[in-house]
Amino acid sequence: MSTTLFLVIVVVITALAFDFTNGFHDSANAMATSVATGALRPRVAVLIAAVLNIVGAFLSTEVAKTISGGIVEDSLITPWMVFAGLCGAILWNLATWLLGLPSSSSHALFGGLIGAVLVGAGMHGIHFSTIMSKVIIPAVVAPVVAGFAACAATFLIYRLVKKPEDGSNGRLFKHGQTVTSSLVALAHGTSDGQKTMGVITLVLISAGYQASGSGPQVWVIVIAGLAIGLGTYSGGWRIMRTMGKGVVDVTPPQGFAAETASTAAILASSHMGFALSTTHVCSGSIMGTGIGRRAAIVRWGTARRMAVAWIVTLPAAASVGAAAAFVAQQGTLGEMLVLAALVLASAWIWLMSRRNAISAANVNDSADVTLTPVATVTAQPAPVA
């Protein structure tokens, strides 16, 4: 086996590991509100999300093409650059998962790749205009639009429907949530399900196993879809508690409004090839429902922490990707050192998570959100209407 082929295999496996972390990191995007309102049982929710993530991954490849040949110059990319970028993305995903922060897996991936390519290929390796038009601008606009839409929908529901949380109306919105949350999961597959396809396609092109400018092969679509589906089914309960209980006390009508707004924004962005953060969109929608419902509790402290995580995700992942690229470019020994560091750091984060385990059994136990081992954010009493 040639050294290049061996490195390609390592990168593909690492990309699938990122895809798995993307799945459990973002499972809350689709199902947090349905789990929080009791519309779906936790395990049923993540099973539905997993299946629909896989289905969604087969529906479009526009985002995959944006990553494989849009944000970086594929003719200057080498497999070890992609490997280093993935290391930055995986470690940021795991760190924010440990803290229960719903940050963007997408921006972690972009940041890791950008940092690694800057070290390995310089400024010429980055398509900054594409990053601005298909990553940065959608990152700012999409959650705001989704938030306004969810706010307006929530306001109208509580204005037009008599006692929307009670009796038959409450049951109707709960049943509606099973449909809307499923649509979010499907939309998530059309967006995030493609990002690992784009990365694997990029490394195959860089190694000469695929023509420049071509899209993902069928086997790439299959394994990437399965990896994100398995990750989704594993739960990601820490982030699900934050999104379902830590930002807004979500009711079924609010959950229905948030999921509808998120679906529309994600599907529109995927159709246009925007490498959107579904986490940003879904979080914006949830906060929008809190604003749209009178006397709702919005935990702005948690929202501020999430906003900080959103801002630092891309540069933080880029820094790790750049450091990994600097070591990896030293040769085989450097690549092995980066791989060993990734495995050890991932194992340490997993062990730390066992100290305060969150599972399907206790994801809805408390509205408090543990963000560090020593600090929590607690709800303030709702103002009197």
N, C-alpha and C positions, 0 to 999 in steps of 0.2 A: 504494500500500500504506500502510495506517495505521500510526502509530507503535506502537500496541498489538499489531497483528498481527506487525509486524517483531520486536518484543521477544519475543513468544510463540515465534516461529520460532527465535530465538537461544537461548531457554531450552530448547526441545525438543532442539536440537542439543547444547547443553551437557549436558543430562540423559543423552543417549545417550553422550556422551563419558565421563560418570561411570559409566554402565553398562558401558562397555568396560573402564575401569579396575577396576571391581568384578569383572569376569570374570577378568582376568589376576591381580588381587590375590588372588582366592579360588580359583583353579584348584587350588592346593595342597590345599585342604580335602578334596577328593574323591580326589585322585590321588597325593599325596605319599608315602603309605605303600606304595602299589602300585609306584610308580616306585623307591622306595628298596629294596624287597625283590626287585625284578626280576620281579614278577608281570606287569607290563606295560611295554613299551618307552615311553619318554617321549612321543614324538609320537603313538603309538597311544592312550596314556592321555588326552592333552588333546583328541584328536579325539572319543573316546567321551564325555568330560566335556562338551565343547561341544554335541554333539548332544543329550545328555540334559538339559543346562541349558535348552535351547530347548524340549524337550518338557515339562519340569517347569513352565516359565513359563505353559503353557496349562492346567495342571491345577487351579489355584486362584487366587482373587483376594482372599482374606481379608486378607492382609498389605497389599496395595495399598490396600484400603479404610481400613485403619488409618492409613496415611500420608496419604492424600488428604483424610481428614476426621476423623482421630482425634487426632493429636498436636498439630495446630494448628487454629485457628478459620478455616475456609476463607473466611468472609465478610469477614475483615479482611486477607486475603493479596493481594498484588499480584505480577505476574510478576517484577518486579525483586528482590523479596525471595527468591523461589525461586531466581533466577539467582545472587544473592549466596551463598545457602546451598550451592548446588552448587559454587561456587568453593572454599569451605572444604573440602568433602568431597573434591573432586578433588585438591587440593594435599596434603591429609593422606594420601590413598591413595598418591600418587606418592612422597612423602617416606618413608613407611614401607616402600614397595616398594624404594626405593633402599637403605635400610638392611637389607633382608631381614627385616623384622619383620612377623609375621603379625597385624596389628592388625585391628580391625573396620571394614569398609567401611560396614556398617549404622550403627554409632555415629558414624562420620564424617559420614554423611548427616544423621542426626538432629541432631548437634551443629551442623553448618552451618546447617540450617534454623532451629533454635532461636535461634542467635545473630542471624541475619538478621531473624527475626520480632520478637525483642525490641527491636531497633533501630527497625524499621519500624512495629510495631503495639503495642509495649509488652507488659506482663504478660498483658493480656486476650487476646492472640493465641495463648497457649500453654495446652494442656490438660494441666496437670501431673499430674492423677490418672491420665490415660491413659498418660502417659510412665512413671509409676511402675509401673503394673500390667502394661503390655504391652512395656516396654523395660527398665527398671532391674531389676525383680525377676527376669524371665527371664534377664537377663544374668548375674546372680549364681547363680541356681539351676541353670540348664540345664547349664553346663559341669561343675558339681560332680556332678550326677546322672549325666551321661555318663561322667565320669571314674571314678566308683564302679562303674558298670556295666561299663566296659571293664576295670577292675582285677579285678573279680570273674570276668569271662569269661576273662581271661588266666590267672588263678590256677587256675581249673577246667580249662582246656585243658592246662596243664602238669602238673596233678595227675592227670588222668584219661587223657590220651593219652600213650602211650609214645613218646618221642623225636619230638615233634610237628614238629620242624624238619628231620628227616632222611627220606630215602627216599620211599616212597609217601605218608606223612603230610605231609611237607613239600610235595610236589607238590599234594596235595589242598587244603591251605590256600592255596597260591598260586593255584590255579584258583578257589577260593572267593573270593579277593580281587577277581578280575575282576568277580564278581557284586556283592559288597558295596560296592566303590568306585563301581561304576555306580549303585547305589542312592543313595549319598551325593550323586553328581552330580545325579541326578533330584530328590532332596530339596532340594538347593541351589537348583535352578531354581524349586521351589515357594515358596522363601523369598526369596532375594536377587533372583531374576528378577522379582519383583513390585514391588520397591522403586522402581525407575525408572518402572514403570507408575503407581505412586501419585503420584510427583512430577509426571509429565506431566499426569495427570488433575487434580492440584491446580492447575497453572498454567492449564489450560483452564477450570476452574471460576472461578478468580480473574479471568480475562479475559472471562468471560461467554459462553464458547463451549460450556459444558456445565453442566447443572443441578447444583446443590449436592446432595451426598449420593449421587450416582450413581457407578458403578464405571467401570473403564477400558474404553474402546471397543476393538473388535477390532483396528483398525489400530495402536493403542497397544501392545496385547499382542504383536503381530507384530514391530514394530520394536524393542521393548525386549528380547524374547526373542532376536532375531538379534544385537543389540548385545552382550549378555552372552555369547552363544555365541562370537562372534568374539573377544571379549576372552579368553575361556577358552582358545581354541585357540592364542592367541599365546603362552601358556605360563606367564608369571609365575615363571620358573625361580629367581629369587633367593629368593623366599619358599618355593618348593617344596624347595629345599635345606635351609632352616632347619627346616621341619616334618618332612621325611623323614630328615634326618641330624643336625640340630643339637640336638634335644631328647632323643630316645631312639634308641638303635641298634635299629631296628624289625626284627623277624623276621616271616615270613609269618603265624604264629599271632597275633602281636600286632597286625599290620595288619588281619587278619580281625576280631579282637575290637573294635578301635578303630572300624573302619568300620561295623560292625553297631550299636554303641552310638550313634554319631553319627547314623546314619540314623533310628533310632527317635526320638531327641530332636528332630531337625529336623522330621520329618514331624508329630509330635504338636504341636509349637509352631505350625507353619504352619496346621494344621487349626483351632487355637484363635485364629488371627489375631495371635499374638505376633510382634513384629518382632525376631526373634532374631538374634544374631550367630552365623553358622555357623562363623566362625573360632574363636570362643571354645569352641564345642562340640567341634569337631574337635581343637583343641589340648588341651582337657581330656581327651578320650578317649585321645590319644596319650600324655600324661603318666600317665594311669591304667594303661596297659599296662606302662609302665616300672616302676611300683610293684608291679603284680601279678606280675611275672616275677622270680624270685629271681636276684640277682646282675646284674640289668640295669643299664646305664649310663643315668642320668638327668642331663643337664647342667643343673643348677639355676641356673647363671649365666645361661644363655640363657632359662630359664623366668622368672627374675626380670625380665629386660629386657622380655620379652613382657608380663608382668603390669603393668609400668610403662606400657608403650604402651597397654594396655587402659584403664588408669585415666585417662590424659591425653587419650585420643582425643576424647572428647565435648567437654571444655572447650577443647581446642586447635582443633578444627574450628569450634566455636562462636565462638571469638575471631576466626578468619579470616573466618567468615561475617558477623560483626558489623561488622568493619572494611570488608569489601566492601560491605555494605549501607549503611553511612554514606556511602561515596563514591558508590555507585550512585544513592542517593536525591537527589543533586544535579541529576539530569536526564540527558539523552542523553549529554552529555560525560562525566559520571561513569560511566555504564554502559559507554561505550567504553573508559574508562581501566581499569575493572575487567577487561574482556575482554582488553585488551592485556596487563595484568599477569598474568592467568591463562596466556595463551599463552607469554609470555616465561619465566615461572617453570617451566612444564611443559617447555619446550625445554631450559632449563638443567639440570633434573633428568635428563632423558634423556641429555644430553651427559655428565653426570657418571657415569651408569651405564655408559657405554661404556669407562670407564677400567678397569673390572673386570667384563667381560662374563661372564654366566652363561647357558648355553644348554642345549638338550637334550643336547648332546654332552658337557658336563662337569658336569651337575647332580648326579651321584653320585660325582664324583671324590674328594671329601674329606669327612670328617665335621666339619672345621672350619667355622665359620660366621663370615663376615666381616660385622660389624655396622657398622663405620665403616672408612674407608680406612686407618686405622692400628692398629686393634685387632681381635683375633680371640678366639674362645672355643674352647679345645681340650678334648678329652675327657680325663678322668682314668682311670687304669687301673681296670678292674673289680675289686672286692674278691674275694678268694679264697673260694670257697664252702666 
